[in-house]
Amino acid sequence: MDELFSPEAWQKLWTYRATFLTGFGNTLRTAAAALLLALVLGFLFGLMAASGKPLLRALARVYVECIQNTPVVLQMCFLYYVLAFSSVKTDIIATGIVSLGVYTGAYMAEVVRAGIGSIPKGQFEAAQSQGFGYFSTMWRIILPQSIKIILPPMVNQMVNLIKNTSCLYIVGGADLISLTYSFVTGASTGGAYAPAYILCGVLFFCICYPLSHLATRWETVLKRRESQQHLKEAA
């Protein structure tokens, strides 16, 4: 604990601040790219799960169950070593993007499915009676109504994705956690454990807290609007 109050330890962090900035940048880039992949997979499999096609629903269910019921660390290691023993050049950041995107996409798919399922079936029937196809019904009628329900839990999944970038440490990544560990165990930078990990935690907090607060605020606003709407209908 002495190093926590040691000016030399904090000075060392400032001297090697580029290490933490690099890790922070890599974490943000990995999370952003993985989020795009997760959104694509989430909406794709969410729409499949909400469709009336048994085959599409079965495929979506298999994807969600297989991904959600295995650890993301295992999936990341599996992908990394599969690529390592193949002809494909292994890239740790790319491995993280794919594994985190696929993992988070399974949870996004459930969020999308639940959001679509919250819309009354009469909306689907009315759209079909007007000649809308499945995708046009979703795009023009269902998704605009369900997006307010989908957004808050989706933001929570974004926060989880950012925190899960720490799993890249297992495969020797260049994310914030990995570079923090390299800093505290390095031959020339060793020590300053408490300051280094405090700084690492602060950087994660700076990303995750605003998103968590945004999700909570959205949920509060949504509940308030729903209660006001029910009062107007009752009146």
C-alpha atoms as an extended CHARMM CRD file, in Angstrom:
* protein
*
       235  EXT
         1         1  MET       CA              0.0000000000        0.0000000000        0.0000000000  PROA      1               0.0000000000
         2         2  ASP       CA              2.9840000000        2.3070000000        0.3960000000  PROA      2               0.0000000000
         3         3  GLU       CA              3.2260000000        2.7240000000       -3.3750000000  PROA      3               0.0000000000
         4         4  LEU       CA             -0.3120000000        4.0890000000       -3.4290000000  PROA      4               0.0000000000
         5         5  PHE       CA              0.9830000000        7.2520000000       -1.7570000000  PROA      5               0.0000000000
         6         6  SER       CA              4.3870000000        7.2170000000       -3.4270000000  PROA      6               0.0000000000
         7         7  PRO       CA              5.0580000000       10.2290000000       -5.6770000000  PROA      7               0.0000000000
         8         8  GLU       CA              7.6550000000        8.1470000000       -7.5520000000  PROA      8               0.0000000000
         9         9  ALA       CA              5.0460000000        5.5130000000       -8.4440000000  PROA      9               0.0000000000
        10        10  TRP       CA              2.6180000000        8.1070000000       -9.8040000000  PROA      10              0.0000000000
        11        11  GLN       CA              5.4590000000        9.8350000000      -11.6130000000  PROA      11              0.0000000000
        12        12  LYS       CA              6.2790000000        6.5280000000      -13.3110000000  PROA      12              0.0000000000
        13        13  LEU       CA              2.6860000000        6.3370000000      -14.5720000000  PROA      13              0.0000000000
        14        14  TRP       CA              3.0090000000        9.8180000000      -16.0340000000  PROA      14              0.0000000000
        15        15  THR       CA              6.3360000000        8.9540000000      -17.6730000000  PROA      15              0.0000000000
        16        16  TYR       CA              4.8260000000        5.8830000000      -19.3440000000  PROA      16              0.0000000000
        17        17  ARG       CA              1.3840000000        7.3950000000      -19.9630000000  PROA      17              0.0000000000
        18        18  ALA       CA              1.6390000000        6.4760000000      -23.6430000000  PROA      18              0.0000000000
        19        19  THR       CA              1.3070000000        2.8010000000      -22.6370000000  PROA      19              0.0000000000
        20        20  PHE       CA             -2.0500000000        3.4220000000      -20.9750000000  PROA      20              0.0000000000
        21        21  LEU       CA             -3.2600000000        5.6890000000      -23.7690000000  PROA      21              0.0000000000
        22        22  THR       CA             -2.3830000000        3.0030000000      -26.3270000000  PROA      22              0.0000000000
        23        23  GLY       CA             -4.2630000000        0.3590000000      -24.3390000000  PROA      23              0.0000000000
        24        24  PHE       CA             -7.2090000000        2.7110000000      -23.8890000000  PROA      24              0.0000000000
        25        25  GLY       CA             -7.3060000000        3.4190000000      -27.6180000000  PROA      25              0.0000000000
        26        26  ASN       CA             -7.0740000000       -0.2720000000      -28.5090000000  PROA      26              0.0000000000
        27        27  THR       CA             -9.8990000000       -1.0630000000      -26.0840000000  PROA      27              0.0000000000
        28        28  LEU       CA            -12.1130000000        1.6110000000      -27.6480000000  PROA      28              0.0000000000
        29        29  ARG       CA            -11.3500000000        0.4870000000      -31.2090000000  PROA      29              0.0000000000
        30        30  THR       CA            -11.9450000000       -3.1570000000      -30.3630000000  PROA      30              0.0000000000
        31        31  ALA       CA            -15.2040000000       -2.3520000000      -28.5830000000  PROA      31              0.0000000000
        32        32  ALA       CA            -16.4480000000       -0.0980000000      -31.4020000000  PROA      32              0.0000000000
        33        33  ALA       CA            -15.7600000000       -2.6400000000      -34.1450000000  PROA      33              0.0000000000
        34        34  ALA       CA            -17.1720000000       -5.5030000000      -32.0510000000  PROA      34              0.0000000000
        35        35  LEU       CA            -20.2770000000       -3.4260000000      -31.3580000000  PROA      35              0.0000000000
        36        36  LEU       CA            -20.9340000000       -2.9510000000      -35.0710000000  PROA      36              0.0000000000
        37        37  LEU       CA            -20.6530000000       -6.7000000000      -35.6030000000  PROA      37              0.0000000000
        38        38  ALA       CA            -22.8720000000       -7.3640000000      -32.5770000000  PROA      38              0.0000000000
        39        39  LEU       CA            -25.5570000000       -4.9840000000      -33.8520000000  PROA      39              0.0000000000
        40        40  VAL       CA            -25.5990000000       -6.6540000000      -37.2760000000  PROA      40              0.0000000000
        41        41  LEU       CA            -25.8250000000      -10.1410000000      -35.7520000000  PROA      41              0.0000000000
        42        42  GLY       CA            -28.2800000000       -9.0010000000      -33.0950000000  PROA      42              0.0000000000
        43        43  PHE       CA            -30.7680000000       -7.5220000000      -35.5440000000  PROA      43              0.0000000000
        44        44  LEU       CA            -30.2910000000      -10.3660000000      -38.0220000000  PROA      44              0.0000000000
        45        45  PHE       CA            -30.8970000000      -13.1800000000      -35.5420000000  PROA      45              0.0000000000
        46        46  GLY       CA            -33.4490000000      -11.1360000000      -33.6080000000  PROA      46              0.0000000000
        47        47  LEU       CA            -35.5430000000      -10.7700000000      -36.7520000000  PROA      47              0.0000000000
        48        48  MET       CA            -35.0640000000      -14.4570000000      -37.4880000000  PROA      48              0.0000000000
        49        49  ALA       CA            -36.2190000000      -15.3590000000      -33.9770000000  PROA      49              0.0000000000
        50        50  ALA       CA            -39.3010000000      -13.1520000000      -34.3190000000  PROA      50              0.0000000000
        51        51  SER       CA            -40.2410000000      -14.4980000000      -37.7420000000  PROA      51              0.0000000000
        52        52  GLY       CA            -42.8900000000      -17.1110000000      -38.3660000000  PROA      52              0.0000000000
        53        53  LYS       CA            -40.4440000000      -19.4170000000      -40.1490000000  PROA      53              0.0000000000
        54        54  PRO       CA            -39.6320000000      -22.4710000000      -37.9770000000  PROA      54              0.0000000000
        55        55  LEU       CA            -36.2330000000      -22.9920000000      -39.6400000000  PROA      55              0.0000000000
        56        56  LEU       CA            -35.1440000000      -19.3890000000      -39.1010000000  PROA      56              0.0000000000
        57        57  ARG       CA            -36.3480000000      -19.4540000000      -35.5090000000  PROA      57              0.0000000000
        58        58  ALA       CA            -34.4970000000      -22.7130000000      -34.8890000000  PROA      58              0.0000000000
        59        59  LEU       CA            -31.2440000000      -21.3390000000      -36.3320000000  PROA      59              0.0000000000
        60        60  ALA       CA            -31.5330000000      -18.2080000000      -34.1960000000  PROA      60              0.0000000000
        61        61  ARG       CA            -32.2210000000      -20.3140000000      -31.1070000000  PROA      61              0.0000000000
        62        62  VAL       CA            -29.1820000000      -22.5210000000      -31.7370000000  PROA      62              0.0000000000
        63        63  TYR       CA            -26.9350000000      -19.4810000000      -32.1450000000  PROA      63              0.0000000000
        64        64  VAL       CA            -28.2230000000      -17.7720000000      -29.0000000000  PROA      64              0.0000000000
        65        65  GLU       CA            -28.1320000000      -20.8640000000      -26.7900000000  PROA      65              0.0000000000
        66        66  CYS       CA            -24.6850000000      -22.0200000000      -27.9260000000  PROA      66              0.0000000000
        67        67  ILE       CA            -23.1010000000      -18.5990000000      -27.4890000000  PROA      67              0.0000000000
        68        68  GLN       CA            -24.8250000000      -17.5510000000      -24.2710000000  PROA      68              0.0000000000
        69        69  ASN       CA            -24.1200000000      -20.8470000000      -22.5120000000  PROA      69              0.0000000000
        70        70  THR       CA            -20.3730000000      -20.9240000000      -23.1260000000  PROA      70              0.0000000000
        71        71  PRO       CA            -17.8600000000      -18.4420000000      -21.6340000000  PROA      71              0.0000000000
        72        72  VAL       CA            -16.6160000000      -15.6470000000      -23.8490000000  PROA      72              0.0000000000
        73        73  VAL       CA            -13.0530000000      -16.4610000000      -22.7370000000  PROA      73              0.0000000000
        74        74  LEU       CA            -13.4430000000      -19.9950000000      -24.0960000000  PROA      74              0.0000000000
        75        75  GLN       CA            -14.8130000000      -18.6940000000      -27.3900000000  PROA      75              0.0000000000
        76        76  MET       CA            -11.9530000000      -16.2150000000      -27.6580000000  PROA      76              0.0000000000
        77        77  CYS       CA             -9.2960000000      -18.8380000000      -26.9510000000  PROA      77              0.0000000000
        78        78  PHE       CA            -10.9290000000      -21.2770000000      -29.3800000000  PROA      78              0.0000000000
        79        79  LEU       CA            -10.9700000000      -18.7130000000      -32.1900000000  PROA      79              0.0000000000
        80        80  TYR       CA             -7.4160000000      -17.5640000000      -31.4510000000  PROA      80              0.0000000000
        81        81  TYR       CA             -5.9170000000      -21.0570000000      -31.5180000000  PROA      81              0.0000000000
        82        82  VAL       CA             -7.9850000000      -22.1560000000      -34.5190000000  PROA      82              0.0000000000
        83        83  LEU       CA             -6.5250000000      -19.2160000000      -36.4320000000  PROA      83              0.0000000000
        84        84  ALA       CA             -3.0450000000      -19.9070000000      -35.0330000000  PROA      84              0.0000000000
        85        85  PHE       CA             -3.0510000000      -23.4330000000      -36.4700000000  PROA      85              0.0000000000
        86        86  SER       CA             -4.5700000000      -22.3920000000      -39.7820000000  PROA      86              0.0000000000
        87        87  SER       CA             -3.1200000000      -20.5850000000      -42.7590000000  PROA      87              0.0000000000
        88        88  VAL       CA             -4.8350000000      -17.3800000000      -41.6520000000  PROA      88              0.0000000000
        89        89  LYS       CA             -2.5170000000      -14.8780000000      -39.9840000000  PROA      89              0.0000000000
        90        90  THR       CA             -3.4780000000      -14.4800000000      -36.3330000000  PROA      90              0.0000000000
        91        91  ASP       CA             -4.3480000000      -10.9730000000      -35.2120000000  PROA      91              0.0000000000
        92        92  ILE       CA             -5.2410000000      -10.5800000000      -31.5510000000  PROA      92              0.0000000000
        93        93  ILE       CA             -7.3260000000       -7.4430000000      -32.0180000000  PROA      93              0.0000000000
        94        94  ALA       CA             -9.2610000000       -9.0450000000      -34.8830000000  PROA      94              0.0000000000
        95        95  THR       CA             -9.7730000000      -12.1300000000      -32.7260000000  PROA      95              0.0000000000
        96        96  GLY       CA            -11.1870000000       -9.9300000000      -29.9970000000  PROA      96              0.0000000000
        97        97  ILE       CA            -13.4750000000       -8.0840000000      -32.3860000000  PROA      97              0.0000000000
        98        98  VAL       CA            -14.9450000000      -11.2750000000      -33.8430000000  PROA      98              0.0000000000
        99        99  SER       CA            -15.3010000000      -13.1750000000      -30.5750000000  PROA      99              0.0000000000
       100       100  LEU       CA            -16.7540000000      -10.2330000000      -28.6530000000  PROA      100             0.0000000000
       101       101  GLY       CA            -19.0200000000       -9.2970000000      -31.5560000000  PROA      101             0.0000000000
       102       102  VAL       CA            -20.3990000000      -12.8240000000      -31.8720000000  PROA      102             0.0000000000
       103       103  TYR       CA            -20.8120000000      -13.1580000000      -28.1000000000  PROA      103             0.0000000000
       104       104  THR       CA            -22.5620000000       -9.8250000000      -27.6060000000  PROA      104             0.0000000000
       105       105  GLY       CA            -24.6010000000      -10.3740000000      -30.7600000000  PROA      105             0.0000000000
       106       106  ALA       CA            -26.3450000000      -13.3160000000      -29.0880000000  PROA      106             0.0000000000
       107       107  TYR       CA            -27.5230000000      -11.0540000000      -26.2680000000  PROA      107             0.0000000000
       108       108  MET       CA            -28.4580000000       -8.3070000000      -28.7080000000  PROA      108             0.0000000000
       109       109  ALA       CA            -30.5690000000      -10.8300000000      -30.6140000000  PROA      109             0.0000000000
       110       110  GLU       CA            -32.5590000000      -11.5970000000      -27.4690000000  PROA      110             0.0000000000
       111       111  VAL       CA            -33.0350000000       -7.8750000000      -26.8380000000  PROA      111             0.0000000000
       112       112  VAL       CA            -34.3340000000       -7.3650000000      -30.3880000000  PROA      112             0.0000000000
       113       113  ARG       CA            -36.5710000000      -10.4360000000      -30.1690000000  PROA      113             0.0000000000
       114       114  ALA       CA            -38.0680000000       -9.2590000000      -26.8680000000  PROA      114             0.0000000000
       115       115  GLY       CA            -38.5880000000       -5.7380000000      -28.2280000000  PROA      115             0.0000000000
       116       116  ILE       CA            -40.4190000000       -7.0250000000      -31.2840000000  PROA      116             0.0000000000
       117       117  GLY       CA            -42.4230000000       -9.4240000000      -29.1170000000  PROA      117             0.0000000000
       118       118  SER       CA            -43.6710000000       -6.5070000000      -26.9990000000  PROA      118             0.0000000000
       119       119  ILE       CA            -45.5570000000       -5.0210000000      -29.9680000000  PROA      119             0.0000000000
       120       120  PRO       CA            -49.2040000000       -6.1660000000      -30.1340000000  PROA      120             0.0000000000
       121       121  LYS       CA            -49.8760000000       -8.7730000000      -32.8130000000  PROA      121             0.0000000000
       122       122  GLY       CA            -52.5900000000       -6.5670000000      -34.1830000000  PROA      122             0.0000000000
       123       123  GLN       CA            -49.8790000000       -4.3200000000      -35.6000000000  PROA      123             0.0000000000
       124       124  PHE       CA            -48.5380000000       -7.2240000000      -37.6790000000  PROA      124             0.0000000000
       125       125  GLU       CA            -52.0180000000       -8.1980000000      -38.8460000000  PROA      125             0.0000000000
       126       126  ALA       CA            -52.8600000000       -4.6320000000      -39.8020000000  PROA      126             0.0000000000
       127       127  ALA       CA            -49.6300000000       -4.3320000000      -41.7970000000  PROA      127             0.0000000000
       128       128  GLN       CA            -50.2960000000       -7.6030000000      -43.6220000000  PROA      128             0.0000000000
       129       129  SER       CA            -53.8100000000       -6.4950000000      -44.4640000000  PROA      129             0.0000000000
       130       130  GLN       CA            -52.3090000000       -3.4020000000      -46.0940000000  PROA      130             0.0000000000
       131       131  GLY       CA            -50.0300000000       -5.5170000000      -48.2560000000  PROA      131             0.0000000000
       132       132  PHE       CA            -46.7690000000       -5.0410000000      -46.3520000000  PROA      132             0.0000000000
       133       133  GLY       CA            -44.2090000000       -7.8490000000      -46.5280000000  PROA      133             0.0000000000
       134       134  TYR       CA            -42.2920000000       -9.1160000000      -43.4830000000  PROA      134             0.0000000000
       135       135  PHE       CA            -39.2480000000       -6.8740000000      -43.8580000000  PROA      135             0.0000000000
       136       136  SER       CA            -41.2350000000       -3.7730000000      -44.8150000000  PROA      136             0.0000000000
       137       137  THR       CA            -43.4980000000       -4.3940000000      -41.8100000000  PROA      137             0.0000000000
       138       138  MET       CA            -40.4900000000       -4.6070000000      -39.5340000000  PROA      138             0.0000000000
       139       139  TRP       CA            -38.7180000000       -1.6090000000      -41.0220000000  PROA      139             0.0000000000
       140       140  ARG       CA            -41.6630000000        0.7760000000      -41.3150000000  PROA      140             0.0000000000
       141       141  ILE       CA            -43.9650000000       -0.2430000000      -38.4560000000  PROA      141             0.0000000000
       142       142  ILE       CA            -42.5660000000       -2.6250000000      -35.8330000000  PROA      142             0.0000000000
       143       143  LEU       CA            -38.9600000000       -1.4890000000      -35.2960000000  PROA      143             0.0000000000
       144       144  PRO       CA            -39.8160000000        2.2320000000      -34.9730000000  PROA      144             0.0000000000
       145       145  GLN       CA            -42.2050000000        1.3100000000      -32.1430000000  PROA      145             0.0000000000
       146       146  SER       CA            -39.9130000000       -1.2170000000      -30.4500000000  PROA      146             0.0000000000
       147       147  ILE       CA            -36.7060000000        0.8300000000      -30.6370000000  PROA      147             0.0000000000
       148       148  LYS       CA            -37.5690000000        2.6940000000      -27.4220000000  PROA      148             0.0000000000
       149       149  ILE       CA            -37.8460000000       -0.6660000000      -25.6690000000  PROA      149             0.0000000000
       150       150  ILE       CA            -34.7230000000       -2.0830000000      -27.2890000000  PROA      150             0.0000000000
       151       151  LEU       CA            -32.3410000000        0.8160000000      -26.6360000000  PROA      151             0.0000000000
       152       152  PRO       CA            -31.9230000000        0.7210000000      -22.8120000000  PROA      152             0.0000000000
       153       153  PRO       CA            -30.9670000000       -2.9880000000      -22.5360000000  PROA      153             0.0000000000
       154       154  MET       CA            -28.8980000000       -2.6440000000      -25.6890000000  PROA      154             0.0000000000
       155       155  VAL       CA            -26.8250000000        0.0920000000      -24.0620000000  PROA      155             0.0000000000
       156       156  ASN       CA            -26.2940000000       -2.2180000000      -21.0780000000  PROA      156             0.0000000000
       157       157  GLN       CA            -24.9400000000       -4.8320000000      -23.4660000000  PROA      157             0.0000000000
       158       158  MET       CA            -22.5870000000       -2.2030000000      -24.8890000000  PROA      158             0.0000000000
       159       159  VAL       CA            -21.2160000000       -1.6420000000      -21.3790000000  PROA      159             0.0000000000
       160       160  ASN       CA            -20.7380000000       -5.3840000000      -20.9200000000  PROA      160             0.0000000000
       161       161  LEU       CA            -18.9250000000       -5.5680000000      -24.2510000000  PROA      161             0.0000000000
       162       162  ILE       CA            -16.4970000000       -2.8380000000      -23.2100000000  PROA      162             0.0000000000
       163       163  LYS       CA            -15.7470000000       -4.6150000000      -19.9340000000  PROA      163             0.0000000000
       164       164  ASN       CA            -15.3640000000       -7.9400000000      -21.7290000000  PROA      164             0.0000000000
       165       165  THR       CA            -12.4800000000       -6.5340000000      -23.7750000000  PROA      165             0.0000000000
       166       166  SER       CA            -10.4140000000       -7.3620000000      -20.6760000000  PROA      166             0.0000000000
       167       167  CYS       CA            -10.6700000000      -11.0220000000      -21.7520000000  PROA      167             0.0000000000
       168       168  LEU       CA             -8.1220000000      -10.2520000000      -24.4810000000  PROA      168             0.0000000000
       169       169  TYR       CA             -5.5450000000      -10.4700000000      -21.6990000000  PROA      169             0.0000000000
       170       170  ILE       CA             -5.9140000000      -14.2700000000      -21.8860000000  PROA      170             0.0000000000
       171       171  VAL       CA             -4.5480000000      -14.3670000000      -25.4490000000  PROA      171             0.0000000000
       172       172  GLY       CA             -1.9350000000      -11.6620000000      -24.9080000000  PROA      172             0.0000000000
       173       173  GLY       CA             -3.8560000000       -8.7590000000      -26.3420000000  PROA      173             0.0000000000
       174       174  ALA       CA             -2.9290000000       -5.0940000000      -26.5230000000  PROA      174             0.0000000000
       175       175  ASP       CA             -5.9930000000       -3.8320000000      -24.6860000000  PROA      175             0.0000000000
       176       176  LEU       CA             -5.9610000000       -1.6690000000      -21.5620000000  PROA      176             0.0000000000
       177       177  ILE       CA             -5.8530000000       -4.5660000000      -19.0790000000  PROA      177             0.0000000000
       178       178  SER       CA             -3.1070000000       -6.3780000000      -20.9980000000  PROA      178             0.0000000000
       179       179  LEU       CA             -0.8710000000       -3.3250000000      -21.2860000000  PROA      179             0.0000000000
       180       180  THR       CA             -1.4680000000       -2.4370000000      -17.6320000000  PROA      180             0.0000000000
       181       181  TYR       CA             -0.2870000000       -5.9080000000      -16.6440000000  PROA      181             0.0000000000
       182       182  SER       CA              2.7300000000       -5.5870000000      -18.9420000000  PROA      182             0.0000000000
       183       183  PHE       CA              3.5260000000       -2.2600000000      -17.2850000000  PROA      183             0.0000000000
       184       184  VAL       CA              3.4450000000       -3.5240000000      -13.6950000000  PROA      184             0.0000000000
       185       185  THR       CA              5.4910000000       -6.6310000000      -14.5260000000  PROA      185             0.0000000000
       186       186  GLY       CA              7.9750000000       -5.0530000000      -16.9770000000  PROA      186             0.0000000000
       187       187  ALA       CA             11.6820000000       -5.1000000000      -16.2480000000  PROA      187             0.0000000000
       188       188  SER       CA             12.0160000000       -1.3220000000      -16.5380000000  PROA      188             0.0000000000
       189       189  THR       CA              8.4920000000       -0.3510000000      -15.5050000000  PROA      189             0.0000000000
       190       190  GLY       CA              7.7740000000       -2.9410000000      -12.8110000000  PROA      190             0.0000000000
       191       191  GLY       CA              6.0260000000       -1.9000000000       -9.6310000000  PROA      191             0.0000000000
       192       192  ALA       CA              3.4440000000        0.8250000000       -9.1050000000  PROA      192             0.0000000000
       193       193  TYR       CA              0.7680000000       -1.8810000000       -8.9820000000  PROA      193             0.0000000000
       194       194  ALA       CA             -1.8440000000        0.1080000000       -7.0690000000  PROA      194             0.0000000000
       195       195  PRO       CA             -1.5390000000        3.3500000000       -9.0930000000  PROA      195             0.0000000000
       196       196  ALA       CA             -1.5090000000        1.4450000000      -12.3940000000  PROA      196             0.0000000000
       197       197  TYR       CA             -4.6100000000       -0.5910000000      -11.6680000000  PROA      197             0.0000000000
       198       198  ILE       CA             -6.3970000000        2.4300000000      -10.1870000000  PROA      198             0.0000000000
       199       199  LEU       CA             -5.7130000000        4.3570000000      -13.3950000000  PROA      199             0.0000000000
       200       200  CYS       CA             -6.9150000000        1.3840000000      -15.4390000000  PROA      200             0.0000000000
       201       201  GLY       CA            -10.1330000000        1.2460000000      -13.4190000000  PROA      201             0.0000000000
       202       202  VAL       CA            -10.6860000000        4.9880000000      -13.7680000000  PROA      202             0.0000000000
       203       203  LEU       CA            -10.3530000000        4.7710000000      -17.5480000000  PROA      203             0.0000000000
       204       204  PHE       CA            -12.8850000000        1.9310000000      -17.7130000000  PROA      204             0.0000000000
       205       205  PHE       CA            -15.1990000000        3.8910000000      -15.4100000000  PROA      205             0.0000000000
       206       206  CYS       CA            -14.9750000000        6.9300000000      -17.6830000000  PROA      206             0.0000000000
       207       207  ILE       CA            -16.3120000000        4.8250000000      -20.5700000000  PROA      207             0.0000000000
       208       208  CYS       CA            -18.8410000000        2.6270000000      -18.7980000000  PROA      208             0.0000000000
       209       209  TYR       CA            -20.4610000000        4.9670000000      -16.2780000000  PROA      209             0.0000000000
       210       210  PRO       CA            -21.8830000000        7.4680000000      -18.8030000000  PROA      210             0.0000000000
       211       211  LEU       CA            -23.3540000000        4.5960000000      -20.8380000000  PROA      211             0.0000000000
       212       212  SER       CA            -24.8380000000        2.9250000000      -17.7500000000  PROA      212             0.0000000000
       213       213  HSD       CA            -26.2910000000        6.2490000000      -16.6230000000  PROA      213             0.0000000000
       214       214  LEU       CA            -27.7510000000        6.7920000000      -20.0970000000  PROA      214             0.0000000000
       215       215  ALA       CA            -29.4290000000        3.3600000000      -20.0440000000  PROA      215             0.0000000000
       216       216  THR       CA            -30.9000000000        4.0160000000      -16.5870000000  PROA      216             0.0000000000
       217       217  ARG       CA            -32.1700000000        7.4210000000      -17.6730000000  PROA      217             0.0000000000
       218       218  TRP       CA            -33.7710000000        5.9570000000      -20.7960000000  PROA      218             0.0000000000
       219       219  GLU       CA            -35.5590000000        3.3180000000      -18.7330000000  PROA      219             0.0000000000
       220       220  THR       CA            -36.8450000000        5.9710000000      -16.3220000000  PROA      220             0.0000000000
       221       221  VAL       CA            -38.0870000000        8.1860000000      -19.1490000000  PROA      221             0.0000000000
       222       222  LEU       CA            -39.7320000000        5.2080000000      -20.8600000000  PROA      222             0.0000000000
       223       223  LYS       CA            -41.5940000000        4.1690000000      -17.7050000000  PROA      223             0.0000000000
       224       224  ARG       CA            -42.7260000000        7.7530000000      -17.1000000000  PROA      224             0.0000000000
       225       225  ARG       CA            -44.0690000000        8.0570000000      -20.6440000000  PROA      225             0.0000000000
       226       226  GLU       CA            -45.8880000000        4.7360000000      -20.3810000000  PROA      226             0.0000000000
       227       227  SER       CA            -47.5080000000        5.7170000000      -17.0820000000  PROA      227             0.0000000000
       228       228  GLN       CA            -48.5920000000        9.0730000000      -18.5370000000  PROA      228             0.0000000000
       229       229  GLN       CA            -50.0140000000        7.3240000000      -21.5950000000  PROA      229             0.0000000000
       230       230  HSD       CA            -51.9930000000        4.9090000000      -19.4040000000  PROA      230             0.0000000000
       231       231  LEU       CA            -53.3820000000        7.8340000000      -17.3930000000  PROA      231             0.0000000000
       232       232  LYS       CA            -54.4820000000        9.5910000000      -20.5900000000  PROA      232             0.0000000000
       233       233  GLU       CA            -56.1500000000        6.4310000000      -21.8730000000  PROA      233             0.0000000000
       234       234  ALA       CA            -57.9030000000        5.9190000000      -18.5320000000  PROA      234             0.0000000000
       235       235  ALA       CA            -59.1500000000        9.4940000000      -18.5790000000  PROA      235             0.0000000000
